[in-house]
């Protein structure tokens, strides 16, 4: 009876040892998967960080360019308006009889229409 009990215990011990070895193998495989996943995640973070740094550098360049433009005092809307006024004035001077030229009136060009219409004063 005792021999049977010893044999049963040895069988259980062998099974436990086998289970332990199997678990150790599974643990090693899981650790390898975790290390691989961590390495991949670290690589992705490095790529995203590089992209983010490049985007920040580009944003900084754009901000500096805009600040430089403002510092130079460029007002493109005023430049465009002035150019259109000069163009209309030039058309008026080039084609004084053309009413459809889109010319500007004397008040828009900064001239006083009453002064133009008034003839020489007679005493």
URGI-V514261 format. One record per backbone hydrogen bond with DSSP energy under -1.0 kcal/mol. CO is the residue of the C=O (numbers start at 1). NH is the residue of the N-H. If there is no record, write none. Layout:
CO:NH
CO:NH
This chain:
1:5
2:6
3:7
4:8
5:9
6:10
7:11
8:12
9:13
10:14
11:15
12:16
13:17
14:18
15:19
16:20
17:21
18:22
19:23
20:24
21:25
22:26
23:27
24:28
25:29
26:30
27:31
28:32
29:33
30:34
31:35
32:36
33:37
34:38
35:39
36:40
37:41
38:42
39:43
40:44
41:45
42:46
43:47
44:48
45:49
46:50
47:51
48:52
49:53
50:54
51:55
52:56
53:57
54:58
55:59
56:60
57:61
58:62
59:63
60:64
61:65
62:66
63:67
64:68
65:69
66:70
67:71
68:72
69:74
70:73
75:79
76:80
77:81
78:82
79:83
80:84
81:85
82:86
83:87
84:88
85:89
86:90
87:91
88:92
89:93
90:94
91:95
95:98
105:109
106:111
112:116
113:117
114:118
